[in-house]
């Protein structure tokens, strides 16, 4: 099937909905980009996605990563595409913070979106390299930057992050990988095993720069004792040239459900006691505490937002494929005539469901990118601080709701194709397999739900969350009489009230601390869905208000008429068909059924 992507929605977001010009006028960007550049950048990005990136997606799935005699070989074409993206400014050099010539996050992500959708496995390689480079930018010395960044930006080297171990998954503080000092205070020996390392090895680059969490001898127990180290697969000399192999060994490649073009590796560091890493940040303090995990969280938070974005990209492409198929597939009769299946009511329902969800979640994501752009670049420190708080609140919503919904929407795309959707003849089944991992990557869905209820709702005495909720209410109050949308704004107002009740219920449980801790955990994920669906609904309604104004006066044969009509339809559908979930969930949470906690564990075990 032909690769297509909804670029018009991205242009609407940047040129008609969000205050993109505010960001473009920041000192870092004002001499480089203008709003007039958006169309040309996105058009060229779409061309790269269609002509360069898309062709390797199915090939990488059919010819997955190979691991033979200790050597990892990437699928054909992956090396060339990775280096094309990096060398031509579509990758890390344009996304990394504080890099001269880099794009605003909003613009970069819009350009990058069709490429990630075209080959999610390749998108992961680029994203991880960007994250590793940002850690070096934020916490490395000038020598570190000159040593590593040029080759990472050029595509000659890739980057990874190494947290998970056989005995330490979500509980990173249990990590057993060790670091040992040498005569050079910045150079440490590294010894241990890491697993599930995405892009941990392969033949797309001459070197891989691993960002590794490890515990020094004096490191305290738990996550506070972990340091962060730059550990190249091949040692990099001070002048940036390659030295000898650095005793980093791939011992296994995972056989996965999807993303078969990307190598997910188990790595041994220091099998021969010859693995070295460069310490980022300061040495452990007198209490044995390091800031390794805190620094790694910079990369993790980028990856969490990126994971939700990646998921929605895949769901969006699955929707595009389903829309193509249903337009062409002739099946069944309406009024005595054989018709394309897109004319059948339930197929239309599924397409509308995918359209509303992918557009709504995309809107939430780009709101987050806007807040991050202001955070990182505005001279107005107070506004930057407020935007940082909102971005922090949105991070678990984007990652969790984005990834969980993408799996459902991709399954719906398969359903649209019927039996052939389950075959490898059509690409939607690959998107189903590729996207499921995103509910687990960068922390399972509960971890992000727990982050919302345990941290984001209570940070700074709850003031940022209160302001964020207040902004949603202000939006509803200001637009409730919007012509033609009065009914939907009434539903949104009731959903806000239901979300407030959930907020109050969770707050009352938090006040009781230990007595209600397990109840908070039990209902955390559903709480996240309440606030995610409320915010997505608000974003869609905000877009509908803009689209309604733009639609006024357009004739039905205008090239944008159906686009704006569709934006209003997406908002109405989501408000009337998805948002009512909030009412049900609110009642469930207030009811606080504890059957799950009270039932004996033996009841839950089969056999």
N, C-alpha and C positions, 0 to 999 in steps of 0.2 A: 504494500500500500504506500502511497505517496506521503512523504513526511510533510506535515503542515503544522503550523503553530499560530496561536491567537496573538499576533503582534499588535493588532488594533487595540486590544485591551491594555497592553503595556503603554502604548502611545497615549491612550486616554488617561491613564494613571499619572503619567509624567507631565503631560501638556495641558490637561483639562481639570484634573482633580486635586492633586497634591501641589503644595507651593514649591515646586522644583526651582523656580527662579530665585527664591530666597537662598537656597543651597548653592546654586550656581554663582551667586554674588558674593559668597564667602571668599576671603583673600586667596585661599589655596586654589580656587577654580575660576575666578572671574576673568583671568586673562587667557584661559584655556578652552572653556566651553560656554555655549549659550543655549537657550531653549531652541534655537534654530538648528542646532546640531543633532537634536534627538532623533529626528526622522532618518537622517543619513546614517547615524551610528547603528540604529536598530535594524535598518534595511540591510546594511552590510553584515551585521551579526547573524541575521536570519539566513543570508546567503551562505555564510560559513557553516552554519548549523546544517543546512540542507545538503550542501555540496561536499563538505569536508568531513564533518563529524558523523552525520547520520549513517553513512554507508558502513561504518565499522561496528555499529551497535549489534546487529544480528550476527555479524561475523564473529564478534567476541563471544557471543552466547553459544554459537555452534562450534567454535574452536577455542575453548577456554584456556586459561592459564595452564601451563604444563610445569611439572616439577620432576625433573629427572637428574639423577646423579648429583643431587644437591644444587642444581641450577634451575632457576625460575625463568620461564620464557613467556612473555606476554603475547597476546594474539597478534596476528598480522595487522599492520596498519596502526597499531596503538602508539608506537614510538613516534611515527611521523606526525600523527594528529596531535599528540601531547606537545611536541616541539613546535608545531605550527601555531597552536594556541598561545604558548608561552612567548615565542619569538615575535609574534605579530601583535602583541599588546592586548590580547583577549583574556589573559590569565592573571598571574600573581602581580606583575608589575603595575597593572591598572587598578587592582583591588587593595593592595597593601596600604596600611595607614602611613601617612606622612611621606609617601614617595612622590617626588616631583613628577608631575605629569599624570598622576593617578586620577581616576574618575571619582566623582561622588558615588557613594555606595548605591544610591537609588539608580543611577544611570548604569553603573557597571553591572548590577544584578539584572537589570532589564535586558542588557545586551547578552549577558551570560545565560539567561534563562532558557532560550531555545537551544543552546548548545548542550546544556545539562540534560534537557529533555531528550535531545537527539541521541545521547549516549551517557546514561547515568554513571556507568562504571568509569568513564573518562572524567566526568565531572568531579568524582570523588578524588581522583589523583590530583587534579588542579587545586581543588579546595584545600586538601591537606598540605600541599606545598605552600599555599598562601598562608595558612595558619601557622606553619612552622616558621616561615619567613617573618611573620608579624611578631612572633615571640623574640626572634633575634633583634628585630627593630626596636621593640619595646624594652627589652631587658639585657641585650647584649652590649658589648663595648663597641667602639668604632672599629677596632681591629676585627671583631667578630663579624661585623656587617660587611666590611670589605673582603673578608675571607670567604663568606658563604653566599651572600645575596646575589652577586652578579650571575653566578652559574645557576642559582635557583630560579632567577627571573628569566634566564635565557632558555630554560627547559633542559639544560644539560644535566641538572640534578633535580631530584624530587624530595619532598619532605613527608614525614609521618609524625604521629603522636603515639607514645607507648605508655599506656596505663595498665591495661588488663593483664592479669597473670592467672595461671591455673588455679591458684588459691585465693585470688583477689579479683573479683569481678566488679560489681557495683560498689562494694565496700573497698575502695581503693586503699584505705589505710592499712589493710592487711598485706600490702605488697612486701615481697621478700627480696626483691632485687637490691643489691648492695652497691655502695660506692666507697672507694678507699682513697685517701689522700696520697699524693706523690710529692716530690720535692717542689714542684710548681704548684702554688696554691690554687690555681684555676684548673689544673689538669687532675682528673680523678680516674682511678681504675673502676670499671663497671663490671659487675658479675650478676647474672640472673637470667630469667626466662620471661618473655612477654608473649602473649597470644592474642589472636583476633586483631592483628595489626594490619589495617587496610593499607594497600599499596606498599606493604612491607618489603617487597623485593620485586624484581622483574627486569625486563630487558629494554624498557623504554628510556632509561637514563644510564649514564656511566657511574652515577653515585647516588646514594640515598642518605639524606640527613635526618637521623632519628632524634626526636625530642623525648628523652627518657626520664621517667620518675624513678629515683633510687634513694635508698636510705644510707646516710653516712654512719660510721661506727658510733658516733655520739648522738645520733638522731633519736629523738623520743619516739615512743610508740604512737601508732595511729598516723593519720594523714599529715599532722603537723611536723612530723619528723622527716618528710620526704623532700629531697632536693631535686632540681631539674638540670639536666645535662644535655648538651649537644653532642650526639654520638654518631659520627659519620660511618657508613659501611666501609668506605676506604678513607683512611686518614687524610685530612686536608692540611697541607703545610701553611705556614704563616703568610706566604705570598699567594695563597689560593690554589697552588698546584697540588696534584694528587700525590700522596705518599704510598705507604704500603697498606694492604688489607688490615682492617681494625678489629679482627677477631669477632665479627658479627656474623652469625651463621643461621641460615634458614634451615629449620629441621622438619618443617611440614607446611603444606598449603591446604587450607580448609576446602572440603568439597561441599559447596553451598547450594542452596535453593535457587539463588539468582546472583546477579552481578558477577557472572562468570568471567568477564573480561578483566576483572580487578583481582590481584593476588592478595588474599587474606592469609597472613603468615603467622607461624609460631617461630620466634627468634630466640636464639641463645646468644647472650653477651658474655664474652670472657671465658669460653670453654678452655682456652689455653692460657688464661691469665694475661692476655695481651690486648684487652679492650680498654680504650681510653675515651673519656668524655670531657668536654669543656663546661665548667659550672656556670650556670646563669644565676645572676643575683649574688647575694652575700652568703658567706659560710654560715653554718648553724650557730645560733646564739648560745649563751651559757646554759639555757634550758634544753638545748638539743633541738630547737625548732628551726625549720627552714621555711621558705616561702615557695617551694617547688609547686605544690598543688595550686596555690593562689595564682601563681604565674600561669600555670597550665590552664587554669579556668579562663584566661583570656582567649586561648585557642579553643577551649571547650565551648564557651558561650558563642563564639563565631560559628563553630561547627553545629551547635544546637539549632541556631536560627537557620543555618545552611541546610540542615537535615530536614526541617519542616518545609523549607523552600524547595529542596530537591524532591521531596515527596509530592508536593503540589504540582511541580513541573511534570512529573511522571503521570499523575492523574489527569492533568490537562492534555497531555499528548494522547493518553488512552481515550479521553473524551473526543479529541479531534479525529482519531482513527474510527471510533464508533460512529461519529456523525457522518464520515465518508461512507462507511459500509451501509448504514441504514438509508442513506440517500440513494444508493445504487441497487440494493437488494430488493428484487420484486418478489413479493410473497403475500398471498391472501387477497381478499376482495373488499372493496368498499363501494356500495351502490352499484354492484355488478361489474366493477372494473378491477383488474389486477393492479396493484399499487406498490410503490416502494414502501418498505416497512416503517419508514419515518412518519407515515400517515396514520399508523395505528396508535391508539391513545396511550397504551402502556409503554410503547417505545418512546413516544414523545415525553412521557413522564420521566423515564430514565435519563434521557438526554437533558431535560430541563434540570433534573436533580444534579447531574454532573456539572452543567453550566453554572448553576447558582453557587454550588459549593466551591468549585475551583476559582471562580471569580471573587467570591467573598473572602476566601482564605488568602488569595493573592492580595486583595486589598489590605487585609490585616497585616500581611508580611511587609508590604511596601510602606505602610504607616510606620512599622518598626524600623525600616531602613531610613526613613526620613528622620525619625527621632535620633538614630545613631549618627547620621550626618550632622545634625545640629549639635549633638553632644561633642563630636570630635572636632568641629570646625568653627563654631560660633564664638564671637568675642563677648557675647552676652552670657557671662558665667552663670547667672541665675537661671536663665532659660536653658542653658546647656545642662545644668544640674537637674532641672525638672524633666527634661527630655531623657536624660540617662535613667531616671527613676521609671519613667513610663516604658522605656525600652526593656528595662529589667523585668517589669511586670509582664510584658508581652512575650518575652523569650520562652517561658514554659508553655504558653498558649500556642505559639507558633509551632514549636517543636512537637508537642503532644497532639494537639487537635489537628494540626496539618498532616502529620504522619498517619494517625489513626483513621482520619477521614479519607486519605488517599487510598488506603487499602480497600476501603468500602467502595469508593468511586471506580477504582480499577476493576473490581469484581463486577460492578454494574456495567462497565464497558464490555466485558466478556459476555455478559447476559444479553446485551444488545445484538451481538453477533450470533448468538445461539450456539449450536453445536460446533461450528467452525471456530468460534472464539476460544474453545478449549484445545484446539489443535495448534501446532507450531507453524501451520501454513500462514497464519496471521499474527502480527506482532503483539497483540494486546496481552496474550498470556505471558510474554516475557516481562511486560511492565508489571503484571501481577506478582511475578516471582521476584523481580528486582526491587519492588517498592516495600515489600513486607519487612525487610530488615530495618527500615527507617523508623519503625515503632520501637526498635530495640537499640539501635545505634545511639551513641551519646547519652545513654541512660534510658532505661525502660520508661514507659508512660507513667507508671506510679512515681518514679523518681521526680519527674517534672511536676506532677500533681502535688507531691509532698513539698517541692520547692515553692509552689504557689501558696499553699495554705500555711506552710511552716515558716517561710521567709518573706515572700513578696507581699503577702497581706499584712504582715506585722512589722516590716522594716521601717525604721525611723518612727516608731510608735504608731504605725499604720497611716501616717499622714499622706505619703505618696499614693497609696491605694485609695484613700478617701478622695483625693483630688482627681484621680483617674475616674472613679465612679461619678464624681461630680461633673466631669466633662461630658460623660455620656448623658447624664440627666439634662445638662444645659443644652446639648444638641437636640434632644427630644423636645424640650420646652420651646426651643427657638423655631422648630420646623413642623410642629404637630399639625399646623393648618395648611401644610403644603398641598396645593390643588391636586386632587386625584390620588393622594397618598394618605388621606386622613385615617382610613381604616387601618392601614399598616402601621402608622405611627401610634394608634391606639393600642395595637397589639404589642408594639415595642415598649410602650410605657408600662404595660402590665408585666412584661418580661423583666423590665428593670426592677419593678417592685418585688417580683419573685426572687431575683438575684440578690436584692437587698436583704430579704428574709434569710436566704442561704448564708450571706455574709454575717448576719447577726447570729445565726445558729452556730456557725463555725467559731465565731468570736466567743460565744458563751461556753462552748466546749474547751476552747483554749484557756479560758479563765479558770477552768477546773483542773487544768494540767493533767497529771498522771491518770486521774479517774476517767478521762475522756480521750486519752491519747489514741487508743485503738479505734475508737469511733471516728476520730479525725482521719486516721489512715484508711479506714474502711470506705469513707465517703469522699476521699480526696480527689480521685479521678473524676467522679461525677460532679464535684464542685468545679473542677477545672472546665468541664464541658459547659457548665452553666455560663461561666464568664466568657469563655471563648465564643460560644454561640451568640451571646448578647453583643459582644464587640463586633463580630463578623456581621451580624444583622445591622448594627449601627453603620458600619462602613458601607454596606450595600445600599442602605437608605440614603446615606450621604451622596453616594454616586448616582442614585436614582433622581435625587433633587437636581443635581447638575445635568443629568441626561434629559430630564423633563424640560428644563429651560432651553437646552440646546435643540431639543426636538421641536419646540414651538416654532411654527412658521416653515418647517421643512416639508416639502412635498413628498409623497410616498415613493416617488422614483428617484429621490436624492440618494446618493451613494452611501450616506451615513444614516439614513432613516431607520433601517432595520437594526443597525448597531445600537443606536440610542433606545429604540423600542425594546431591544433585548436587555439592555442594562436595567430598565424599569421592570421588565419581566423577571429578571434574576432576583431583584429585591423583593418583589411581591411573592414570588414562589418561596423563597427562603423564609420570609416572615410568616407566611401562612401555612407552611408545611414542615419546616424544621424548627423554627424558634419555639413553637408550643411545647417542644421537649422540655424546655426550661420549667414550665409550670409543673409537669409531672415529676421531674427530678427534685424540684424544690419541696414538693409534698413528701417524696421518699426520704429526703434528708431530714426534714422536720419530724417525720415519723420515727426515724432512728432505729429501725429494726436491727437487732443485734444477733439474729439467728446464726450468722456466719461465725461470730465470736463465741457463742454459747455451745454450739454443737460439738460433740466429741470429735477429735481428729479422725478417729477410726471410721466415722460415718463418711468421710470424704475420700477414703482410700478404697480403691477397687480391688477385690480379691483378697 
